[in-house]
C-alpha cells in the first residue's frame, strides 16, 4: 500500500531522473514511513539541474518516489506557479492511497483543499507553528501579517478536519491547534537519534570556565533563529568577566548581515560561522567541543538541534518559545529577543559548576526520550491508526503483507 506525503522540502533532479537533497529529508528520512506502508510518494518541489550537487544525498529509491512539483521560492513564486501546482497535485493521490500532510505548508494547504473537495480523509504531522514563525521580528516580509493570519487560520482548520493528527510537541502545538473530537492524536518528534548520537555519561564538574565555548545550530535563511540576539549578548558576557567564543553551525542568506554585526561589535576572533555541516558525526564534533549550547530562537516547534546537543550532555540556555519548555526549565529559559536576559542566564549558569553538571545530566536523560527506537514505536502506532482512519479497505492488505 502507498502513503502520499506532502513536504515543503526543495529537491533537485539530475538528467538521469534521480532526485537529490542538499538540505536533509533524504531517503533515510522517508524510510520511517515504510514501517507500515510498502511505498511512499513524496510530494515536493523539484528543480532540474545539470549534475549532482556536492554532498547531495539520494531521495528516491527503495520504495520511495518523488512526485515533482514546479519549483518556486517565496510567496511571489508560489502565486506565479499556482496553476501548475494545482494540476500536479490533482495527480498526486491515487485510488486507495493513504495521505499525510506535513504542515504548516503552502503545498499541504493546496492538497488539503483538493482532498476536502473530493471527500478524501487525511492525516497531519504538525511540525511547526505559523503563528510564531510569522511573528514580528521573526521574519521580515511585507506580507508577514497576512501570512501569519492565513497560515494560522488554515492550520487550525486542517487540524479540525483531519482524521488523525501527530504533533512534534507534547503540549504546545496541541493547545493552539487542537484536533477534532474523536480524531487519533499522537506526539513524536521528527528527530532521528541512533545510539551513537548519545554520550555515555553526563559531563563532570570541572570548575567555572572563563574561556566559555558556546555553540548554536540552525538555518540562517530567516532571522527567527535569533543568532543576532546571541551576537548582541557576547559583549555583555565579556563585561561580566568571561572570555566567550561562539561557533554557529548552519548557513543561509542572513549570514552576511550577521557577519557585519560581528564586525560592528568588534567580535572578530570570537565568532566563527562554520557554514552548512552534514548531520551526524560532523555536527557532533562541534557539540562535543563546546561548553554550552545556546538556542536564542524567536520561534520553534520542537528544536531538533537542541535535542541533539542534549544527547551530547551539553548544558543549554534557550528562548522560551514553542516546545522548548518541554525540554528545558527554570533558569535555562529566557525571553526571546532579549540579549540582556540571554547574557545573564549564560553568565549565571557558567558561574555555577554544580548547576552546569546537573544540567548536563538532566539534558542527557531527557534526550533519551527521543531515542530512535522509542520514537519509531510511536510513529508506527500512529501510521497504523492513520491507515485505519483514512484507508480502512486496505488494512487487510497491509496486515497480510506484514505477516
C-alpha positions as CSV (number, residue, x, y, z in Angstrom):
1,X,0.0,0.0,0.0
2,X,1.1,3.5,-0.7
3,X,1.3,6.6,1.5
4,X,1.3,10.0,-0.1
5,X,3.2,12.6,2.0
6,X,3.4,16.3,1.2
7,X,6.6,18.2,2.1
8,X,7.9,21.7,1.9
9,X,11.4,20.3,1.2
10,X,13.1,21.6,-2.0
11,X,14.9,18.9,-4.1
12,X,16.9,18.8,-7.3
13,X,16.7,16.3,-10.1
14,X,19.6,15.2,-12.4
15,X,19.1,14.3,-16.1
16,X,19.0,10.6,-15.2
17,X,15.8,11.2,-13.3
18,X,17.3,10.7,-9.8
19,X,16.2,13.1,-7.1
20,X,18.7,14.6,-4.6
21,X,18.7,16.6,-1.4
22,X,21.3,19.1,-0.1
23,X,19.3,20.1,3.0
24,X,18.0,17.0,4.6
25,X,14.9,14.8,4.3
26,X,16.8,12.3,2.1
27,X,15.8,8.7,1.5
28,X,16.6,7.6,5.1
29,X,14.1,10.1,6.4
30,X,11.2,8.7,4.3
31,X,12.1,5.1,5.1
32,X,10.5,5.6,8.6
33,X,7.0,5.6,6.9
34,X,7.7,2.2,5.4
35,X,7.5,0.6,8.8
36,X,3.8,0.4,7.9
37,X,3.4,1.4,4.2
38,X,5.1,-0.6,1.4
39,X,5.5,2.5,-0.8
40,X,5.9,6.2,-0.1
41,X,5.3,9.0,-2.6
42,X,6.8,12.3,-1.5
43,X,5.0,15.4,-3.0
44,X,7.6,18.2,-3.1
45,X,9.2,20.9,-5.2
46,X,11.9,19.7,-7.6
47,X,14.3,21.8,-9.7
48,X,16.2,20.3,-12.6
49,X,20.0,20.6,-12.5
50,X,22.8,19.5,-14.8
51,X,24.6,17.4,-12.3
52,X,24.5,16.1,-8.7
53,X,25.4,18.9,-6.3
54,X,28.4,18.2,-4.0
55,X,27.4,16.4,-0.8
56,X,23.9,15.7,-2.1
57,X,22.0,12.6,-0.8
58,X,19.7,10.5,-2.8
59,X,16.0,10.9,-2.1
60,X,14.2,8.4,-4.3
61,X,14.6,4.6,-4.5
62,X,13.9,1.6,-2.3
63,X,10.2,2.1,-2.1
64,X,10.3,5.9,-2.1
65,X,9.3,8.0,-5.2
66,X,9.1,11.8,-5.6
67,X,6.1,13.4,-7.2
68,X,7.7,16.5,-8.6
69,X,6.0,19.9,-8.3
70,X,7.1,23.1,-10.1
71,X,10.0,24.6,-8.2
72,X,9.4,28.0,-6.6
73,X,10.8,30.2,-3.8
74,X,8.7,32.6,-1.7
75,X,5.1,33.8,-2.0
76,X,5.5,35.5,-5.4
77,X,7.0,32.4,-6.9
78,X,4.2,30.4,-5.4
79,X,1.5,32.6,-6.9
80,X,3.2,32.5,-10.3
81,X,3.2,28.7,-10.4
82,X,-0.1,28.2,-8.7
83,X,-1.9,26.7,-11.8
84,X,0.9,24.3,-12.4
85,X,1.0,23.3,-8.7
86,X,-2.8,22.6,-8.7
87,X,-2.6,20.5,-11.8
88,X,0.3,18.4,-10.4
89,X,-1.4,17.9,-7.1
90,X,-4.5,16.6,-8.7
91,X,-2.4,13.7,-10.0
92,X,-0.5,13.1,-6.7
93,X,-3.1,10.9,-4.9
94,X,-4.4,7.7,-6.5
95,X,-7.3,5.5,-5.5
96,X,-6.8,3.7,-2.2
97,X,-3.8,5.9,-1.2
98,X,-3.4,7.0,2.4
99,X,-2.5,10.7,2.7
100,X,-0.4,12.5,5.2
101,X,0.3,16.3,5.1
102,X,3.3,17.7,6.8
103,X,2.2,21.1,7.9
104,X,2.3,24.1,8.1
105,X,2.8,24.1,4.4
106,X,1.6,26.0,1.3
107,X,1.7,22.8,-0.6
108,X,-0.1,21.0,2.2
109,X,-2.8,23.6,2.2
110,X,-3.3,23.2,-1.6
111,X,-3.5,19.4,-1.3
112,X,-5.8,19.7,1.8
113,X,-8.2,21.8,-0.3
114,X,-8.3,19.2,-3.0
115,X,-8.8,16.3,-0.5
116,X,-11.6,18.1,1.2
117,X,-13.3,18.8,-2.2
118,X,-13.1,15.1,-3.0
119,X,-14.1,13.9,0.4
120,X,-10.8,12.1,0.9
121,X,-9.8,11.6,4.6
122,X,-6.2,12.5,5.5
123,X,-3.8,12.8,8.4
124,X,-1.4,15.5,9.5
125,X,2.0,15.8,11.0
126,X,2.2,19.2,12.6
127,X,5.9,20.2,12.7
128,X,5.8,23.9,13.3
129,X,3.7,26.9,14.4
130,X,3.0,29.6,11.8
131,X,1.7,32.0,14.5
132,X,5.3,32.1,15.8
133,X,7.1,31.8,12.5
134,X,5.4,34.9,11.2
135,X,5.6,36.9,14.4
136,X,7.1,40.4,14.4
137,X,10.9,40.2,14.3
138,X,10.8,36.5,13.4
139,X,10.6,37.2,9.7
140,X,11.0,40.2,7.5
141,X,8.4,40.3,4.7
142,X,5.8,42.9,3.7
143,X,3.2,40.2,3.7
144,X,4.1,38.9,7.1
145,X,0.9,39.9,8.9
146,X,-1.3,38.4,6.2
147,X,0.8,35.2,6.0
148,X,0.6,34.8,9.8
149,X,-3.1,35.2,9.9
150,X,-3.7,33.0,6.8
151,X,-1.4,30.1,7.8
152,X,-2.5,30.1,11.4
153,X,-6.2,30.0,10.4
154,X,-5.5,27.4,7.8
155,X,-3.6,25.1,10.2
156,X,-6.4,25.3,12.8
157,X,-8.9,24.3,10.1
158,X,-6.7,21.5,8.9
159,X,-6.4,20.0,12.4
160,X,-10.2,20.2,12.9
161,X,-10.8,18.4,9.6
162,X,-8.1,15.7,9.9
163,X,-8.9,12.1,10.8
164,X,-5.5,11.7,12.6
165,X,-3.0,14.3,13.8
166,X,0.5,13.9,15.1
167,X,2.4,16.8,16.7
168,X,6.1,17.3,17.3
169,X,5.4,18.7,20.7
170,X,3.8,17.1,23.8
171,X,1.6,20.1,24.7
172,X,2.4,23.4,22.9
173,X,1.1,22.8,19.4
174,X,-1.8,20.8,20.7
175,X,-3.1,23.7,22.7
176,X,-3.0,26.2,19.7
177,X,-4.1,23.7,17.0
178,X,-6.4,21.1,18.6
179,X,-7.6,18.1,16.7
180,X,-11.3,17.3,16.2
181,X,-13.0,15.3,18.9
182,X,-12.6,11.6,18.1
183,X,-9.5,12.1,15.9
184,X,-6.5,10.0,16.5
185,X,-3.6,12.0,18.0
186,X,0.0,11.3,18.8
187,X,3.1,13.2,19.9
188,X,6.5,12.4,18.5
189,X,9.5,14.4,17.1
190,X,10.9,14.1,13.5
191,X,14.4,13.7,15.0
192,X,16.3,10.5,14.4
193,X,18.8,9.8,17.2
194,X,20.5,6.5,16.9
195,X,22.6,5.1,19.8
196,X,25.8,6.7,18.6
197,X,24.1,10.1,19.0
198,X,24.3,9.8,22.8
199,X,27.3,10.1,25.0
200,X,27.6,7.5,27.8
201,X,27.5,9.8,30.8
202,X,27.0,13.4,31.9
203,X,29.8,15.9,31.9
204,X,31.8,16.3,35.1
205,X,32.1,19.4,37.3
206,X,35.4,20.9,36.1
207,X,35.1,24.3,37.7
208,X,33.7,27.6,36.3
209,X,35.2,28.2,32.8
210,X,36.3,31.7,32.0
211,X,37.0,30.8,28.3
212,X,33.4,29.8,27.6
213,X,32.9,27.9,24.3
214,X,29.3,28.5,23.0
215,X,27.7,26.6,20.1
216,X,24.5,27.3,18.2
217,X,23.0,25.4,15.4
218,X,20.3,26.3,12.8
219,X,19.5,27.6,9.4
220,X,20.3,31.3,8.7
221,X,17.7,31.6,5.9
222,X,15.4,33.7,8.1
223,X,16.1,35.8,11.3
224,X,13.9,33.7,13.5
225,X,16.8,31.6,14.9
226,X,17.9,34.7,16.8
227,X,21.6,34.4,16.2
228,X,21.8,38.2,16.1
229,X,20.5,38.2,19.7
230,X,23.3,35.9,20.7
231,X,25.9,38.1,19.0
232,X,24.5,41.1,20.8
233,X,24.8,39.2,24.1
234,X,28.5,38.4,23.6
235,X,29.9,41.9,24.7
236,X,27.7,41.6,27.8
237,X,29.4,38.3,28.7
238,X,32.8,40.0,28.2
239,X,31.8,42.8,30.6
240,X,30.8,40.1,33.1
241,X,34.4,38.8,33.1
242,X,34.0,35.9,30.7
243,X,36.0,35.2,27.6
244,X,33.3,33.8,25.3
245,X,33.7,32.3,21.8
246,X,30.8,31.2,19.6
247,X,30.6,28.7,16.7
248,X,27.4,28.8,14.7
249,X,26.7,25.7,12.6
250,X,24.4,26.4,9.7
251,X,24.1,28.8,6.7
252,X,21.7,30.9,4.8
253,X,21.0,34.4,3.4
254,X,21.1,36.1,6.8
255,X,24.8,35.2,7.2
256,X,26.3,38.4,5.6
257,X,24.2,40.6,7.9
258,X,25.3,38.6,10.9
259,X,28.9,38.9,9.9
260,X,28.5,42.7,9.6
261,X,27.1,42.7,13.1
262,X,30.1,40.8,14.4
263,X,32.4,43.4,12.9
264,X,30.3,46.3,14.3
265,X,30.5,44.7,17.7
266,X,34.3,44.2,17.3
267,X,33.9,40.5,18.0
268,X,36.2,39.3,15.2
269,X,38.1,36.3,16.6
270,X,35.2,35.4,19.0
271,X,32.6,34.3,16.4
272,X,33.0,31.6,13.8
273,X,30.4,30.8,11.2
274,X,31.0,27.1,10.3
275,X,28.5,27.1,7.4
276,X,26.5,24.1,6.4
277,X,27.7,20.9,8.1
278,X,26.5,17.4,7.4
279,X,24.3,15.8,10.1
280,X,25.6,13.1,12.4
281,X,29.2,12.9,13.4
282,X,30.3,16.1,11.7
283,X,27.9,18.2,13.8
284,X,28.6,16.2,16.9
285,X,32.2,17.3,16.8
286,X,31.2,20.9,17.2
287,X,28.8,19.9,20.0
288,X,31.4,17.9,21.9
289,X,33.9,20.8,21.6
290,X,31.5,23.3,23.3
291,X,30.8,24.1,27.0
292,X,27.2,25.4,26.4
293,X,24.5,25.1,23.7
294,X,22.6,28.3,23.1
295,X,19.3,28.4,21.2
296,X,18.2,32.1,21.0
297,X,15.3,31.4,18.6
298,X,12.4,33.8,18.3
299,X,10.2,30.8,17.3
300,X,10.5,27.0,17.4
301,X,8.4,23.9,17.1
302,X,10.4,21.2,19.0
303,X,14.0,22.1,18.1
304,X,15.9,19.0,16.9
305,X,19.3,20.8,17.2
306,X,18.7,21.4,20.9
307,X,17.8,17.7,21.5
308,X,21.0,16.7,19.6
309,X,23.0,18.9,21.9
310,X,21.3,17.5,25.0
311,X,22.1,14.0,23.7
312,X,25.8,15.0,24.0
313,X,25.2,16.0,27.6
314,X,25.6,19.7,26.8
315,X,24.1,22.2,29.3
316,X,21.9,24.6,27.4
317,X,20.2,28.0,27.5
318,X,17.3,28.7,25.2
319,X,14.4,31.0,24.4
320,X,11.1,30.2,26.0
321,X,9.2,29.6,22.7
322,X,7.2,26.7,21.2
323,X,8.0,23.3,22.6
324,X,11.3,24.4,24.2
325,X,9.8,24.5,27.8
326,X,9.1,20.8,27.3
327,X,12.8,20.2,27.1
328,X,14.3,22.7,29.5
329,X,13.1,24.6,32.6
330,X,13.9,27.2,35.2
331,X,16.9,29.4,34.7
332,X,17.8,27.7,31.4
333,X,14.9,29.5,29.7
334,X,14.9,33.2,28.7
335,X,12.5,35.6,26.9
336,X,13.2,35.7,23.1
337,X,14.8,38.7,21.6
338,X,16.4,39.9,24.8
339,X,20.3,40.0,24.7
340,X,20.5,41.1,28.3
341,X,18.4,38.3,29.6
342,X,20.3,35.8,27.5
343,X,23.7,37.1,28.8
344,X,22.5,37.0,32.4
345,X,21.3,33.4,32.0
346,X,24.6,32.3,30.4
347,X,26.7,34.1,33.0
348,X,24.8,32.6,35.9
349,X,25.0,29.1,34.6
350,X,28.7,29.3,33.7
351,X,29.5,30.7,37.1
352,X,27.9,27.7,38.9
353,X,29.8,24.4,38.0
354,X,27.4,22.3,40.0
355,X,24.5,23.7,38.1
356,X,26.3,23.1,34.8
357,X,26.9,19.4,35.8
358,X,23.3,19.0,36.9
359,X,22.0,20.5,33.7
360,X,24.3,18.1,31.7
361,X,22.7,15.1,33.5
362,X,19.2,16.3,33.1
363,X,19.6,17.1,29.5
364,X,21.1,13.7,28.6
365,X,18.3,11.9,30.5
366,X,15.6,14.0,28.7
367,X,17.2,13.4,25.3
368,X,16.8,9.7,25.8
369,X,13.0,10.2,25.4
370,X,13.8,10.9,21.8
371,X,15.9,7.9,21.0
372,X,15.2,6.4,17.6
373,X,13.8,3.2,19.0
374,X,11.3,5.0,21.3
375,X,10.1,7.3,18.6
376,X,9.9,4.6,16.0
377,X,7.3,2.8,18.1
378,X,5.2,5.9,18.5
379,X,5.4,6.7,14.8
380,X,4.4,3.2,13.7
381,X,1.4,3.2,16.0
382,X,0.3,6.5,14.5
383,X,0.8,5.3,10.9
384,X,-1.3,2.2,11.6
385,X,-4.0,4.4,13.1
386,X,-3.8,6.7,10.1
387,X,-4.2,3.7,7.8
388,X,-7.3,2.5,9.7
389,X,-8.9,6.0,9.6
390,X,-8.0,7.0,6.0
391,X,-7.9,3.8,4.0
392,X,-9.8,1.1,6.0
393,X,-10.4,-1.0,3.0
394,X,-6.6,-1.5,2.6
395,X,-5.9,-2.5,6.2
396,X,-6.0,-6.3,5.5
397,X,-3.6,-5.8,2.6
398,X,-1.0,-4.2,4.9
399,X,-1.5,-6.6,7.8
400,X,-1.3,-9.5,5.4
401,X,1.9,-8.1,3.9
402,X,3.4,-7.7,7.4
403,X,2.8,-11.4,8.1
